Amino acid sequence: MRTRTVNKHSVDRPRRSPLLTVLTAVVLVYSLVPLVWLLVNSTKTQGDLFSSFGLWFGDSFALWDNVVATLTYDDGVFVRWLGNTVLYVVLGAGGATFLAILGGYALAKFDFPGKRGVFAVVIGAVAVPGTALAVPTFLMFSQMGLTNTPWAVIIPSLISPFGLYLMWTFAAEAIPTELLEAARIDGAGEFRTFFRVSLPLLAPGIVTVLLFTMVATWNNYFLPLIMLRDSDWYPLTLGLNAWNAQAATAGGEAIFHLVITGSLLTILPLVAAFLVLQRYWQSGLAAGSVKE
């Protein structure tokens, strides 16, 4: 009599791995502890920061007072830094995403001489860290008289080799060539085909690239550090570092509680963006993982 082996594990009932569960828990704790520390210490006064345990609350709950003090300190310069950061993200990250969409779509769906060379250049550019290009960029912008202006931060942010490569690979998988040919046969021009047919299919990839470029621009520190001297054009990263350095200057005021609260306010827009766009981001990362 034949016996049939039944597979107990399936997609609905995956095999459990204790080692993987432990590793996932360790990574989760490693990721959440800094956020918990930031949230807890944002509720403390300056004195409680040094007299209480770092991962527990102090004697008084001063979160609202800290938020108000952060937004109003030094004539509300934090709000100006926030506006500068939003400006750099909208123009820099938004522009980088737009260029990545156009370039990735063209590279994926059009053939032209030198395409292999462009691919090699893009891959090479992905491997070059941004800090390696910061000094040459500063020298070039200094010759053009653009340093200490918002353009010194916005223009370099428009170039995202990784975003271009990601959109290139996504467009190659997400847009069937037959669909484009059918649109052209029906008389649609290239612009109409792109905006009416291709762009909706690229939505998950667009959101993914937008998130990556937005985070990179929002957290950009080294480029504004060498480009900007006027504190009125600082992004939040430079502004909070300047506040933190006040305690080390002669006659400077220690405002560590405002630095911590400002850091909390800085990451909230990023957390909100990831939560709102999470489903698009996940589908964008999974694109091309299954071949038909």
N, C-alpha and C positions, 0 to 999 in steps of 0.2 A: 504494500500500500504506500502510495506516495504521500509525502508530507510537504506542505508548503510553508516556506519561511515568510513570516509577516514582518514587514518593516515597521517598527514601532515609532519611528521618527519621520516626520513629514514637515511640510511648511507650516501647517497649523500646530504641530507638536514637535518643535525643534529639540534636538538633543541638548541637555543642560551640561554646562562645563563649569565646575566649581572654580577652576583656576581663572577662567575668563571673567567670572562674576567677581572674584576678588580683585582682579586687575581693574575692572570697570569701577568698582567701588573706590579703589585708591585714586584713580584719575578723577572721579567725581568729587571726592573730598579735597583733593589738591586744587580743583577748580573753584570750589565753593568757599573754602576757608578764607581766601583773600576778600571775597565779596561780603561774607559775614563779618569779617573784621572791619571792613570799611563801613558797613551799615551800622554796626554797634558803636563804633567810635565816632560816627557822625552825630550821635545823640549826646555826646559828652561835652562838658565845658573844657576850657584849657587846663584847668587844675585837675579835673578828673582823668584826663589823658595820662597823667604821670602818677596818679595815686590809685588807679583801679586796674584790674586784670583786663588784658587786651581783648579777650573774647567774651567779655560780659559787660553789662551796663554799669554806669557810674551811679553816684548818689542822686543826680538830677537828670531829667530827660529834657535835653536842650536842643533837640533836632530843629524845631521850628525857629528858635532864636538863632541857631547857627546858619540856617538857610537865609533868613532875613539879613543877618550880618554879612554873609558872603555876597549877597546881591547888592548890598549898599556900601560895602567897604570901599574906601578911596574913590568916592563919587560914582560908585557903580561900575568900576572898570571891568568887573567880571562879566557883566552883561555885554559890554563892548567886545571883550574877548570871545564871548559866545557868538556874537554876531559875526565877528571876523571868521571864526571857525565854520559857521554855516555858509558864509560867502565862499570860502575856499572849497567846501564840500560841494556846493551847488554848481559852481563854475568848473572846479577842478575835477572832482569825481564824476559829475554829470557829463562834462565834456569828454573825459576819458572813456566813459561808457559809450557815448554816442560815436566816438571815433572807432572804438573797438567793434561796435555793431557793424558800421560801414565796412571797415577793413576786413573783419572776420567773414562777413557775408561775401564780399568780393573775392577773397582768397579761396573760399570754400566752393563757390559756384561758377567761377569764371576761370578760364585757362588763358595764360598769357606767357610770353617769353620771360624767363628768369624767375618763374614761380618757385623752383627749388632753392634758388639763392635767397629769395625772400623768406622762405621757411627756415633756412639756416640762420639768417640774421635774427629772426624773431626768437628762435630757440636760444641763440647766443645772448640776446638781450635779456631773456628771462633769467639766465644764469648770472648776470652782472648785478651785484647789489647796488641799491640806490645810493648808499653812502660813498661808493667809489666814484660816482659821477658828481657828487655835491660840490667839490672844490672846482673842477673844470667848469661846471655850470655857473658857479659864483663868479669866476673870472670872466666868463663870456657875458653874463648879465651886468657885471660891473663896467665892462667896456661899452655896453649899450645904455648905461645909466638907469637900469631898472631895479637895482638893489634898493632895499628899504622901501619897496612898494608892494602892494598886493600881487602884482603881476609876477614878481619873483617867486612866489609860491604857487600861483595858479598855473602858469605856463608849464613848468616841469611836471605838474600833476596831471596834465593832459595826456601824457605818454604812459601807457600801461601795457608793457609787452605781455605780461601774464594774462591780462584781460583780453588782449587781442588773440592770443593763442587759445584761450578758453572759448571765446566766441567762434573762432575758426573751427575748432573741433566740434562744437555744438551744432553750428549751422550745417556742417557736412553730414551730420546724422539726423538732424531734426527736419530738414527740408528735402523732400524727395525731388529729384531732378525732373521726374515725369510731371510733377505738379507745376513746375515752372514752365515746362514746355507746353503743357495744356493751356496755361494762361497766355503764353505768347501766341499760340495758334488762334486763340479767341480774340486776338487783337490788342491785348494789354501791353503797354509799354513797360520798360524796365522799372521806372519809378512807381508806376501803379502796381506792378507785380510785387515789388518790394514792400510797399506800404499796405497793400490789401491782402496779399497772400503770405509773404515770408515773415513779416514783422509779428503777426499774432503767434506764429509757430515758434518764434524766437523768445517769447515772453519769459519762460523759465530761465533761459541762459542770460537774458538781459538783467533779470533780478539778481542772479548769482554774481555777475560781473559788477553790478552796481553796489552790492553789499561789500565785495572785496575792495573795490576802489574807495568806497565811502569810509570803511574802517581804516584803510591805509592813509587817507587824507586827514581824517579826524584825529588819528594818533600821530601824525607826522610831527617830528620834533627836530631832527637834525637839520633839515633844509631850512625851516624858518629861523633856526638858531643862527645860521651863518648868513642868511639873507636879510634879516630884519634887525634894525637897531632901535627904531621908534616903538616903544611899548604900546602905543595906540593901535598898532597893526599886529600885535601878538595874537596867535591862536591860544586856545585854552592850555595846551601843553606847555608852552613857554611861560604863560602868565602864572600858572600854578607853581612852576619851578622858581619863578622870580619871587613869589610869596614865600615859598619854602626857604629861599636863600636869605630872606630878610633877617632871620635870627642870627646869621653869621656875620652880618655887617655891623659896623660901629654905629651904635644908636638905633639899630633896626628893631622893629617890633616883632616878637614871636607870635605868629598867628597859625599855629599848627592845626587848631580846630577848624579854621576856615579852609586850610589847604585840604583837609580830609573831607569836609563837607563839599567843597568845590569839586573834588575828585568824584564823589558820589553823583553830583549833579551832571558831571561830564559824561559818565558812562550810561546814564539813564536813556538818552536818545538812541544810543547804539543797541541797548537791550530791547527797547521798544521796536526798533527797526527789524531786528532779527525775529522777534516774536510775531510781528505783523506779516513779515514776508517769508516766514519759515517754510510754508508748504511749497512756495515757488522755488526757494533755495534748495530744498531737498530734491525736488524733481529735476532741477538743473544739474545737481551733482550726479544724479543717477542716469543722466542721459547717455545713451550709447552703451550702457552696461549690458544690455540684452540684444543679441543679434537674432534677427528673424531668418 
